Amino acid sequence: MLAKKTVKNQITLPKVIVQQLPDVDYFDVSVREGEVVLRPVVMSAPGEALKIVRTKIKALGLTEKDVGDAIRWARKQRR
């Protein structure tokens, strides 16, 4: 498919592409090996992502200590 950049640096996404991503309004844009890469970004309400993480932690049966231990382990790996 072909898309043209306008004088205002805007590109219209082809309809066939937009139809495959009906709930996406924002894209993360980058250049990789000379190609423009658009990655859909899903926006959520403030605190919604944290709520999902807490629900997952609870479902896994992890304790606050388990999470703390994991954080300490991950921080050691960065050094």
PDB file of N, CA, C and O in Angstrom:
ATOM      1  N   MET A   1       0.831  -1.170   0.000  1.00  0.00           N
ATOM      2  CA  MET A   1       0.000   0.000   0.000  1.00  0.00           C
ATOM      3  C   MET A   1       0.879   1.237   0.000  1.00  0.00           C
ATOM      4  O   MET A   1       2.005   1.227   0.497  1.00  0.00           O
ATOM      5  N   LEU A   2       0.345   2.281  -0.560  1.00  0.00           N
ATOM      6  CA  LEU A   2       1.088   3.518  -0.684  1.00  0.00           C
ATOM      7  C   LEU A   2       0.438   4.601   0.168  1.00  0.00           C
ATOM      8  O   LEU A   2      -0.784   4.749   0.166  1.00  0.00           O
ATOM      9  N   ALA A   3       1.254   5.354   0.891  1.00  0.00           N
ATOM     10  CA  ALA A   3       0.779   6.495   1.669  1.00  0.00           C
ATOM     11  C   ALA A   3       1.711   7.655   1.359  1.00  0.00           C
ATOM     12  O   ALA A   3       2.923   7.468   1.254  1.00  0.00           O
ATOM     13  N   LYS A   4       1.151   8.858   1.213  1.00  0.00           N
ATOM     14  CA  LYS A   4       1.956  10.024   0.865  1.00  0.00           C
ATOM     15  C   LYS A   4       2.045  10.980   2.044  1.00  0.00           C
ATOM     16  O   LYS A   4       1.049  11.243   2.718  1.00  0.00           O
ATOM     17  N   LYS A   5       3.235  11.493   2.289  1.00  0.00           N
ATOM     18  CA  LYS A   5       3.438  12.489   3.329  1.00  0.00           C
ATOM     19  C   LYS A   5       3.032  13.847   2.755  1.00  0.00           C
ATOM     20  O   LYS A   5       3.439  14.207   1.651  1.00  0.00           O
ATOM     21  N   THR A   6       2.226  14.599   3.515  1.00  0.00           N
ATOM     22  CA  THR A   6       1.793  15.916   3.059  1.00  0.00           C
ATOM     23  C   THR A   6       2.834  16.969   3.411  1.00  0.00           C
ATOM     24  O   THR A   6       3.825  16.674   4.078  1.00  0.00           O
ATOM     25  N   VAL A   7       2.605  18.200   2.960  1.00  0.00           N
ATOM     26  CA  VAL A   7       3.523  19.289   3.276  1.00  0.00           C
ATOM     27  C   VAL A   7       3.541  19.583   4.774  1.00  0.00           C
ATOM     28  O   VAL A   7       4.481  20.206   5.267  1.00  0.00           O
ATOM     29  N   LYS A   8       2.521  19.148   5.498  1.00  0.00           N
ATOM     30  CA  LYS A   8       2.457  19.326   6.956  1.00  0.00           C
ATOM     31  C   LYS A   8       2.966  18.080   7.695  1.00  0.00           C
ATOM     32  O   LYS A   8       2.694  17.903   8.882  1.00  0.00           O
ATOM     33  N   ASN A   9       3.704  17.219   6.983  1.00  0.00           N
ATOM     34  CA  ASN A   9       4.259  15.984   7.556  1.00  0.00           C
ATOM     35  C   ASN A   9       3.203  15.046   8.105  1.00  0.00           C
ATOM     36  O   ASN A   9       3.430  14.389   9.121  1.00  0.00           O
ATOM     37  N   GLN A  10       2.070  14.972   7.465  1.00  0.00           N
ATOM     38  CA  GLN A  10       1.008  14.069   7.888  1.00  0.00           C
ATOM     39  C   GLN A  10       0.870  12.927   6.887  1.00  0.00           C
ATOM     40  O   GLN A  10       1.075  13.101   5.686  1.00  0.00           O
ATOM     41  N   ILE A  11       0.519  11.756   7.410  1.00  0.00           N
ATOM     42  CA  ILE A  11       0.281  10.588   6.566  1.00  0.00           C
ATOM     43  C   ILE A  11      -1.082  10.020   6.939  1.00  0.00           C
ATOM     44  O   ILE A  11      -1.391   9.854   8.119  1.00  0.00           O
ATOM     45  N   THR A  12      -1.887   9.725   5.938  1.00  0.00           N
ATOM     46  CA  THR A  12      -3.174   9.084   6.180  1.00  0.00           C
ATOM     47  C   THR A  12      -2.978   7.580   6.057  1.00  0.00           C
ATOM     48  O   THR A  12      -2.463   7.087   5.054  1.00  0.00           O
ATOM     49  N   LEU A  13      -3.396   6.861   7.090  1.00  0.00           N
ATOM     50  CA  LEU A  13      -3.278   5.404   7.040  1.00  0.00           C
ATOM     51  C   LEU A  13      -4.349   4.843   6.105  1.00  0.00           C
ATOM     52  O   LEU A  13      -5.494   5.295   6.131  1.00  0.00           O
ATOM     53  N   PRO A  14      -3.984   3.868   5.288  1.00  0.00           N
ATOM     54  CA  PRO A  14      -4.968   3.261   4.395  1.00  0.00           C
ATOM     55  C   PRO A  14      -6.137   2.647   5.181  1.00  0.00           C
ATOM     56  O   PRO A  14      -5.951   2.119   6.277  1.00  0.00           O
ATOM     57  N   LYS A  15      -7.313   2.726   4.615  1.00  0.00           N
ATOM     58  CA  LYS A  15      -8.537   2.251   5.269  1.00  0.00           C
ATOM     59  C   LYS A  15      -8.432   0.784   5.694  1.00  0.00           C
ATOM     60  O   LYS A  15      -8.902   0.417   6.771  1.00  0.00           O
ATOM     61  N   VAL A  16      -7.824  -0.044   4.864  1.00  0.00           N
ATOM     62  CA  VAL A  16      -7.704  -1.471   5.170  1.00  0.00           C
ATOM     63  C   VAL A  16      -6.868  -1.694   6.434  1.00  0.00           C
ATOM     64  O   VAL A  16      -7.105  -2.649   7.173  1.00  0.00           O
ATOM     65  N   ILE A  17      -5.902  -0.824   6.682  1.00  0.00           N
ATOM     66  CA  ILE A  17      -5.078  -0.926   7.890  1.00  0.00           C
ATOM     67  C   ILE A  17      -5.883  -0.466   9.104  1.00  0.00           C
ATOM     68  O   ILE A  17      -5.898  -1.135  10.138  1.00  0.00           O
ATOM     69  N   VAL A  18      -6.547   0.671   8.972  1.00  0.00           N
ATOM     70  CA  VAL A  18      -7.324   1.233  10.075  1.00  0.00           C
ATOM     71  C   VAL A  18      -8.434   0.276  10.514  1.00  0.00           C
ATOM     72  O   VAL A  18      -8.743   0.181  11.702  1.00  0.00           O
ATOM     73  N   GLN A  19      -9.023  -0.421   9.566  1.00  0.00           N
ATOM     74  CA  GLN A  19     -10.095  -1.376   9.895  1.00  0.00           C
ATOM     75  C   GLN A  19      -9.589  -2.535  10.743  1.00  0.00           C
ATOM     76  O   GLN A  19     -10.362  -3.144  11.482  1.00  0.00           O
ATOM     77  N   GLN A  20      -8.310  -2.842  10.645  1.00  0.00           N
ATOM     78  CA  GLN A  20      -7.730  -3.925  11.438  1.00  0.00           C
ATOM     79  C   GLN A  20      -7.386  -3.482  12.853  1.00  0.00           C
ATOM     80  O   GLN A  20      -7.087  -4.315  13.708  1.00  0.00           O
ATOM     81  N   LEU A  21      -7.425  -2.175  13.107  1.00  0.00           N
ATOM     82  CA  LEU A  21      -7.092  -1.615  14.421  1.00  0.00           C
ATOM     83  C   LEU A  21      -8.198  -0.647  14.845  1.00  0.00           C
ATOM     84  O   LEU A  21      -7.940   0.547  15.004  1.00  0.00           O
ATOM     85  N   PRO A  22      -9.414  -1.140  15.029  1.00  0.00           N
ATOM     86  CA  PRO A  22     -10.562  -0.247  15.258  1.00  0.00           C
ATOM     87  C   PRO A  22     -10.500   0.584  16.535  1.00  0.00           C
ATOM     88  O   PRO A  22     -11.064   1.678  16.570  1.00  0.00           O
ATOM     89  N   ASP A  23      -9.843   0.109  17.571  1.00  0.00           N
ATOM     90  CA  ASP A  23      -9.841   0.831  18.853  1.00  0.00           C
ATOM     91  C   ASP A  23      -8.555   1.615  19.100  1.00  0.00           C
ATOM     92  O   ASP A  23      -8.312   2.057  20.223  1.00  0.00           O
ATOM     93  N   VAL A  24      -7.730   1.794  18.074  1.00  0.00           N
ATOM     94  CA  VAL A  24      -6.440   2.454  18.249  1.00  0.00           C
ATOM     95  C   VAL A  24      -6.496   3.891  17.735  1.00  0.00           C
ATOM     96  O   VAL A  24      -6.867   4.139  16.588  1.00  0.00           O
ATOM     97  N   ASP A  25      -6.123   4.832  18.601  1.00  0.00           N
ATOM     98  CA  ASP A  25      -6.055   6.236  18.209  1.00  0.00           C
ATOM     99  C   ASP A  25      -4.625   6.767  18.237  1.00  0.00           C
ATOM    100  O   ASP A  25      -4.328   7.775  17.596  1.00  0.00           O
ATOM    101  N   TYR A  26      -3.736   6.100  18.975  1.00  0.00           N
ATOM    102  CA  TYR A  26      -2.361   6.563  19.132  1.00  0.00           C
ATOM    103  C   TYR A  26      -1.383   5.466  18.725  1.00  0.00           C
ATOM    104  O   TYR A  26      -1.637   4.276  18.913  1.00  0.00           O
ATOM    105  N   PHE A  27      -0.261   5.901  18.164  1.00  0.00           N
ATOM    106  CA  PHE A  27       0.789   4.982  17.743  1.00  0.00           C
ATOM    107  C   PHE A  27       2.138   5.460  18.271  1.00  0.00           C
ATOM    108  O   PHE A  27       2.411   6.660  18.314  1.00  0.00           O
ATOM    109  N   ASP A  28       2.971   4.510  18.671  1.00  0.00           N
ATOM    110  CA  ASP A  28       4.364   4.792  18.996  1.00  0.00           C
ATOM    111  C   ASP A  28       5.106   4.699  17.663  1.00  0.00           C
ATOM    112  O   ASP A  28       5.016   3.681  16.976  1.00  0.00           O
ATOM    113  N   VAL A  29       5.833   5.743  17.295  1.00  0.00           N
ATOM    114  CA  VAL A  29       6.494   5.801  15.998  1.00  0.00           C
ATOM    115  C   VAL A  29       8.006   5.730  16.193  1.00  0.00           C
ATOM    116  O   VAL A  29       8.572   6.446  17.019  1.00  0.00           O
ATOM    117  N   SER A  30       8.647   4.859  15.425  1.00  0.00           N
ATOM    118  CA  SER A  30      10.102   4.754  15.483  1.00  0.00           C
ATOM    119  C   SER A  30      10.631   4.397  14.095  1.00  0.00           C
ATOM    120  O   SER A  30       9.871   4.059  13.187  1.00  0.00           O
ATOM    121  N   VAL A  31      11.934   4.482  13.961  1.00  0.00           N
ATOM    122  CA  VAL A  31      12.584   4.084  12.707  1.00  0.00           C
ATOM    123  C   VAL A  31      13.513   2.927  13.027  1.00  0.00           C
ATOM    124  O   VAL A  31      14.351   3.021  13.924  1.00  0.00           O
ATOM    125  N   ARG A  32      13.361   1.839  12.294  1.00  0.00           N
ATOM    126  CA  ARG A  32      14.192   0.647  12.493  1.00  0.00           C
ATOM    127  C   ARG A  32      14.738   0.204  11.142  1.00  0.00           C
ATOM    128  O   ARG A  32      13.983  -0.151  10.237  1.00  0.00           O
ATOM    129  N   GLU A  33      16.052   0.230  11.023  1.00  0.00           N
ATOM    130  CA  GLU A  33      16.727  -0.177   9.784  1.00  0.00           C
ATOM    131  C   GLU A  33      16.139   0.533   8.567  1.00  0.00           C
ATOM    132  O   GLU A  33      15.922  -0.084   7.525  1.00  0.00           O
ATOM    133  N   GLY A  34      15.883   1.837   8.707  1.00  0.00           N
ATOM    134  CA  GLY A  34      15.393   2.630   7.588  1.00  0.00           C
ATOM    135  C   GLY A  34      13.906   2.533   7.321  1.00  0.00           C
ATOM    136  O   GLY A  34      13.408   3.120   6.361  1.00  0.00           O
ATOM    137  N   GLU A  35      13.195   1.801   8.157  1.00  0.00           N
ATOM    138  CA  GLU A  35      11.744   1.660   7.992  1.00  0.00           C
ATOM    139  C   GLU A  35      11.017   2.354   9.132  1.00  0.00           C
ATOM    140  O   GLU A  35      11.463   2.309  10.279  1.00  0.00           O
ATOM    141  N   VAL A  36       9.904   2.992   8.819  1.00  0.00           N
ATOM    142  CA  VAL A  36       9.061   3.609   9.842  1.00  0.00           C
ATOM    143  C   VAL A  36       8.191   2.515  10.438  1.00  0.00           C
ATOM    144  O   VAL A  36       7.524   1.772   9.718  1.00  0.00           O
ATOM    145  N   VAL A  37       8.207   2.427  11.771  1.00  0.00           N
ATOM    146  CA  VAL A  37       7.440   1.398  12.469  1.00  0.00           C
ATOM    147  C   VAL A  37       6.386   2.075  13.334  1.00  0.00           C
ATOM    148  O   VAL A  37       6.712   2.933  14.154  1.00  0.00           O
ATOM    149  N   LEU A  38       5.129   1.695  13.156  1.00  0.00           N
ATOM    150  CA  LEU A  38       4.023   2.193  13.971  1.00  0.00           C
ATOM    151  C   LEU A  38       3.550   1.065  14.869  1.00  0.00           C
ATOM    152  O   LEU A  38       3.172  -0.003  14.387  1.00  0.00           O
ATOM    153  N   ARG A  39       3.571   1.301  16.172  1.00  0.00           N
ATOM    154  CA  ARG A  39       3.066   0.305  17.119  1.00  0.00           C
ATOM    155  C   ARG A  39       1.857   0.895  17.831  1.00  0.00           C
ATOM    156  O   ARG A  39       1.951   1.986  18.395  1.00  0.00           O
ATOM    157  N   PRO A  40       0.717   0.196  17.819  1.00  0.00           N
ATOM    158  CA  PRO A  40      -0.472   0.710  18.489  1.00  0.00           C
ATOM    159  C   PRO A  40      -0.229   0.902  19.981  1.00  0.00           C
ATOM    160  O   PRO A  40       0.402   0.069  20.631  1.00  0.00           O
ATOM    161  N   VAL A  41      -0.736   2.007  20.512  1.00  0.00           N
ATOM    162  CA  VAL A  41      -0.652   2.299  21.939  1.00  0.00           C
ATOM    163  C   VAL A  41      -2.072   2.338  22.475  1.00  0.00           C
ATOM    164  O   VAL A  41      -2.906   3.107  21.997  1.00  0.00           O
ATOM    165  N   VAL A  42      -2.339   1.512  23.463  1.00  0.00           N
ATOM    166  CA  VAL A  42      -3.666   1.486  24.081  1.00  0.00           C
ATOM    167  C   VAL A  42      -3.623   2.367  25.320  1.00  0.00           C
ATOM    168  O   VAL A  42      -2.859   2.110  26.251  1.00  0.00           O
ATOM    169  N   MET A  43      -4.430   3.382  25.322  1.00  0.00           N
ATOM    170  CA  MET A  43      -4.495   4.306  26.449  1.00  0.00           C
ATOM    171  C   MET A  43      -5.505   3.756  27.463  1.00  0.00           C
ATOM    172  O   MET A  43      -6.557   3.239  27.088  1.00  0.00           O
ATOM    173  N   SER A  44      -5.173   3.874  28.731  1.00  0.00           N
ATOM    174  CA  SER A  44      -6.102   3.425  29.771  1.00  0.00           C
ATOM    175  C   SER A  44      -6.235   4.521  30.822  1.00  0.00           C
ATOM    176  O   SER A  44      -5.395   5.415  30.921  1.00  0.00           O
ATOM    177  N   ALA A  45      -7.285   4.431  31.585  1.00  0.00           N
ATOM    178  CA  ALA A  45      -7.537   5.411  32.634  1.00  0.00           C
ATOM    179  C   ALA A  45      -6.424   5.338  33.681  1.00  0.00           C
ATOM    180  O   ALA A  45      -5.847   4.274  33.906  1.00  0.00           O
ATOM    181  N   PRO A  46      -6.125   6.473  34.320  1.00  0.00           N
ATOM    182  CA  PRO A  46      -5.095   6.464  35.365  1.00  0.00           C
ATOM    183  C   PRO A  46      -5.382   5.399  36.430  1.00  0.00           C
ATOM    184  O   PRO A  46      -6.495   5.303  36.946  1.00  0.00           O
ATOM    185  N   GLY A  47      -4.365   4.612  36.743  1.00  0.00           N
ATOM    186  CA  GLY A  47      -4.509   3.573  37.759  1.00  0.00           C
ATOM    187  C   GLY A  47      -5.042   2.246  37.230  1.00  0.00           C
ATOM    188  O   GLY A  47      -5.012   1.243  37.944  1.00  0.00           O
ATOM    189  N   GLU A  48      -5.522   2.224  36.008  1.00  0.00           N
ATOM    190  CA  GLU A  48      -6.105   0.993  35.453  1.00  0.00           C
ATOM    191  C   GLU A  48      -5.041  -0.093  35.271  1.00  0.00           C
ATOM    192  O   GLU A  48      -5.291  -1.259  35.575  1.00  0.00           O
ATOM    193  N   ALA A  49      -3.867   0.279  34.780  1.00  0.00           N
ATOM    194  CA  ALA A  49      -2.795  -0.705  34.584  1.00  0.00           C
ATOM    195  C   ALA A  49      -2.357  -1.290  35.923  1.00  0.00           C
ATOM    196  O   ALA A  49      -2.113  -2.492  36.025  1.00  0.00           O
ATOM    197  N   LEU A  50      -2.256  -0.446  36.946  1.00  0.00           N
ATOM    198  CA  LEU A  50      -1.864  -0.913  38.277  1.00  0.00           C
ATOM    199  C   LEU A  50      -2.909  -1.882  38.834  1.00  0.00           C
ATOM    200  O   LEU A  50      -2.563  -2.872  39.479  1.00  0.00           O
ATOM    201  N   LYS A  51      -4.161  -1.597  38.588  1.00  0.00           N
ATOM    202  CA  LYS A  51      -5.244  -2.476  39.046  1.00  0.00           C
ATOM    203  C   LYS A  51      -5.121  -3.860  38.405  1.00  0.00           C
ATOM    204  O   LYS A  51      -5.333  -4.880  39.061  1.00  0.00           O
ATOM    205  N   ILE A  52      -4.779  -3.880  37.125  1.00  0.00           N
ATOM    206  CA  ILE A  52      -4.618  -5.154  36.412  1.00  0.00           C
ATOM    207  C   ILE A  52      -3.452  -5.943  36.994  1.00  0.00           C
ATOM    208  O   ILE A  52      -3.551  -7.155  37.186  1.00  0.00           O
ATOM    209  N   VAL A  53      -2.347  -5.255  37.275  1.00  0.00           N
ATOM    210  CA  VAL A  53      -1.171  -5.915  37.852  1.00  0.00           C
ATOM    211  C   VAL A  53      -1.508  -6.487  39.228  1.00  0.00           C
ATOM    212  O   VAL A  53      -1.163  -7.630  39.528  1.00  0.00           O
ATOM    213  N   ARG A  54      -2.181  -5.696  40.064  1.00  0.00           N
ATOM    214  CA  ARG A  54      -2.537  -6.172  41.411  1.00  0.00           C
ATOM    215  C   ARG A  54      -3.459  -7.384  41.343  1.00  0.00           C
ATOM    216  O   ARG A  54      -3.315  -8.316  42.134  1.00  0.00           O
ATOM    217  N   THR A  55      -4.400  -7.379  40.408  1.00  0.00           N
ATOM    218  CA  THR A  55      -5.307  -8.520  40.236  1.00  0.00           C
ATOM    219  C   THR A  55      -4.530  -9.768  39.838  1.00  0.00           C
ATOM    220  O   THR A  55      -4.792 -10.856  40.351  1.00  0.00           O
ATOM    221  N   LYS A  56      -3.574  -9.612  38.925  1.00  0.00           N
ATOM    222  CA  LYS A  56      -2.752 -10.734  38.473  1.00  0.00           C
ATOM    223  C   LYS A  56      -1.903 -11.279  39.616  1.00  0.00           C
ATOM    224  O   LYS A  56      -1.793 -12.494  39.782  1.00  0.00           O
ATOM    225  N   ILE A  57      -1.297 -10.385  40.411  1.00  0.00           N
ATOM    226  CA  ILE A  57      -0.480 -10.804  41.554  1.00  0.00           C
ATOM    227  C   ILE A  57      -1.328 -11.596  42.542  1.00  0.00           C
ATOM    228  O   ILE A  57      -0.897 -12.630  43.054  1.00  0.00           O
ATOM    229  N   LYS A  58      -2.525 -11.110  42.803  1.00  0.00           N
ATOM    230  CA  LYS A  58      -3.418 -11.800  43.738  1.00  0.00           C
ATOM    231  C   LYS A  58      -3.810 -13.178  43.202  1.00  0.00           C
ATOM    232  O   LYS A  58      -3.839 -14.155  43.951  1.00  0.00           O
ATOM    233  N   ALA A  59      -4.111 -13.251  41.908  1.00  0.00           N
ATOM    234  CA  ALA A  59      -4.504 -14.524  41.294  1.00  0.00           C
ATOM    235  C   ALA A  59      -3.368 -15.538  41.352  1.00  0.00           C
ATOM    236  O   ALA A  59      -3.612 -16.740  41.456  1.00  0.00           O
ATOM    237  N   LEU A  60      -2.135 -15.061  41.284  1.00  0.00           N
ATOM    238  CA  LEU A  60      -0.975 -15.956  41.351  1.00  0.00           C
ATOM    239  C   LEU A  60      -0.643 -16.369  42.776  1.00  0.00           C
ATOM    240  O   LEU A  60       0.179 -17.259  42.999  1.00  0.00           O
ATOM    241  N   GLY A  61      -1.287 -15.717  43.739  1.00  0.00           N
ATOM    242  CA  GLY A  61      -1.042 -16.052  45.135  1.00  0.00           C
ATOM    243  C   GLY A  61       0.262 -15.489  45.674  1.00  0.00           C
ATOM    244  O   GLY A  61       0.794 -15.996  46.662  1.00  0.00           O
ATOM    245  N   LEU A  62       0.784 -14.446  45.036  1.00  0.00           N
ATOM    246  CA  LEU A  62       2.030 -13.846  45.489  1.00  0.00           C
ATOM    247  C   LEU A  62       1.780 -12.927  46.674  1.00  0.00           C
ATOM    248  O   LEU A  62       0.739 -12.277  46.765  1.00  0.00           O
ATOM    249  N   THR A  63       2.745 -12.882  47.572  1.00  0.00           N
ATOM    250  CA  THR A  63       2.633 -12.018  48.747  1.00  0.00           C
ATOM    251  C   THR A  63       3.444 -10.745  48.510  1.00  0.00           C
ATOM    252  O   THR A  63       4.194 -10.642  47.539  1.00  0.00           O
ATOM    253  N   GLU A  64       3.280  -9.785  49.410  1.00  0.00           N
ATOM    254  CA  GLU A  64       4.051  -8.553  49.330  1.00  0.00           C
ATOM    255  C   GLU A  64       5.547  -8.859  49.434  1.00  0.00           C
ATOM    256  O   GLU A  64       6.369  -8.219  48.779  1.00  0.00           O
ATOM    257  N   LYS A  65       5.882  -9.837  50.259  1.00  0.00           N
ATOM    258  CA  LYS A  65       7.286 -10.245  50.405  1.00  0.00           C
ATOM    259  C   LYS A  65       7.819 -10.822  49.092  1.00  0.00           C
ATOM    260  O   LYS A  65       8.948 -10.529  48.700  1.00  0.00           O
ATOM    261  N   ASP A  66       7.014 -11.639  48.415  1.00  0.00           N
ATOM    262  CA  ASP A  66       7.436 -12.205  47.126  1.00  0.00           C
ATOM    263  C   ASP A  66       7.762 -11.099  46.122  1.00  0.00           C
ATOM    264  O   ASP A  66       8.766 -11.159  45.413  1.00  0.00           O
ATOM    265  N   VAL A  67       6.904 -10.105  46.080  1.00  0.00           N
ATOM    266  CA  VAL A  67       7.106  -9.000  45.149  1.00  0.00           C
ATOM    267  C   VAL A  67       8.368  -8.219  45.521  1.00  0.00           C
ATOM    268  O   VAL A  67       9.164  -7.868  44.650  1.00  0.00           O
ATOM    269  N   GLY A  68       8.545  -7.952  46.798  1.00  0.00           N
ATOM    270  CA  GLY A  68       9.738  -7.254  47.263  1.00  0.00           C
ATOM    271  C   GLY A  68      11.008  -8.019  46.927  1.00  0.00           C
ATOM    272  O   GLY A  68      11.993  -7.433  46.478  1.00  0.00           O
ATOM    273  N   ASP A  69      10.986  -9.328  47.144  1.00  0.00           N
ATOM    274  CA  ASP A  69      12.142 -10.171  46.818  1.00  0.00           C
ATOM    275  C   ASP A  69      12.449 -10.114  45.319  1.00  0.00           C
ATOM    276  O   ASP A  69      13.612 -10.045  44.921  1.00  0.00           O
ATOM    277  N   ALA A  70      11.411 -10.142  44.498  1.00  0.00           N
ATOM    278  CA  ALA A  70      11.593 -10.100  43.044  1.00  0.00           C
ATOM    279  C   ALA A  70      12.197  -8.767  42.611  1.00  0.00           C
ATOM    280  O   ALA A  70      13.058  -8.724  41.732  1.00  0.00           O
ATOM    281  N   ILE A  71      11.745  -7.688  43.227  1.00  0.00           N
ATOM    282  CA  ILE A  71      12.282  -6.366  42.901  1.00  0.00           C
ATOM    283  C   ILE A  71      13.756  -6.283  43.276  1.00  0.00           C
ATOM    284  O   ILE A  71      14.576  -5.797  42.496  1.00  0.00           O
ATOM    285  N   ARG A  72      14.092  -6.762  44.479  1.00  0.00           N
ATOM    286  CA  ARG A  72      15.491  -6.749  44.904  1.00  0.00           C
ATOM    287  C   ARG A  72      16.356  -7.590  43.964  1.00  0.00           C
ATOM    288  O   ARG A  72      17.458  -7.177  43.603  1.00  0.00           O
ATOM    289  N   TRP A  73      15.868  -8.760  43.567  1.00  0.00           N
ATOM    290  CA  TRP A  73      16.602  -9.626  42.641  1.00  0.00           C
ATOM    291  C   TRP A  73      16.826  -8.909  41.306  1.00  0.00           C
ATOM    292  O   TRP A  73      17.929  -8.946  40.761  1.00  0.00           O
ATOM    293  N   ALA A  74      15.784  -8.259  40.779  1.00  0.00           N
ATOM    294  CA  ALA A  74      15.892  -7.581  39.485  1.00  0.00           C
ATOM    295  C   ALA A  74      16.877  -6.419  39.550  1.00  0.00           C
ATOM    296  O   ALA A  74      17.634  -6.193  38.606  1.00  0.00           O
ATOM    297  N   ARG A  75      16.870  -5.696  40.638  1.00  0.00           N
ATOM    298  CA  ARG A  75      17.794  -4.566  40.789  1.00  0.00           C
ATOM    299  C   ARG A  75      19.242  -5.036  40.847  1.00  0.00           C
ATOM    300  O   ARG A  75      20.132  -4.357  40.335  1.00  0.00           O
ATOM    301  N   LYS A  76      19.491  -6.202  41.470  1.00  0.00           N
ATOM    302  CA  LYS A  76      20.854  -6.749  41.512  1.00  0.00           C
ATOM    303  C   LYS A  76      21.324  -7.131  40.112  1.00  0.00           C
ATOM    304  O   LYS A  76      22.513  -7.008  39.814  1.00  0.00           O
ATOM    305  N   GLN A  77      20.426  -7.588  39.250  1.00  0.00           N
ATOM    306  CA  GLN A  77      20.789  -8.035  37.916  1.00  0.00           C
ATOM    307  C   GLN A  77      21.256  -6.877  37.036  1.00  0.00           C
ATOM    308  O   GLN A  77      22.002  -7.097  36.082  1.00  0.00           O
ATOM    309  N   ARG A  78      20.838  -5.668  37.331  1.00  0.00           N
ATOM    310  CA  ARG A  78      21.203  -4.500  36.529  1.00  0.00           C
ATOM    311  C   ARG A  78      22.640  -4.060  36.753  1.00  0.00           C
ATOM    312  O   ARG A  78      23.233  -3.427  35.879  1.00  0.00           O
ATOM    313  N   ARG A  79      23.204  -4.378  37.892  1.00  0.00           N
ATOM    314  CA  ARG A  79      24.547  -3.899  38.248  1.00  0.00           C
ATOM    315  C   ARG A  79      25.619  -4.551  37.468  1.00  0.00           C
ATOM    316  O   ARG A  79      26.796  -4.247  37.661  1.00  0.00           O
TER     317      ARG A  79
END
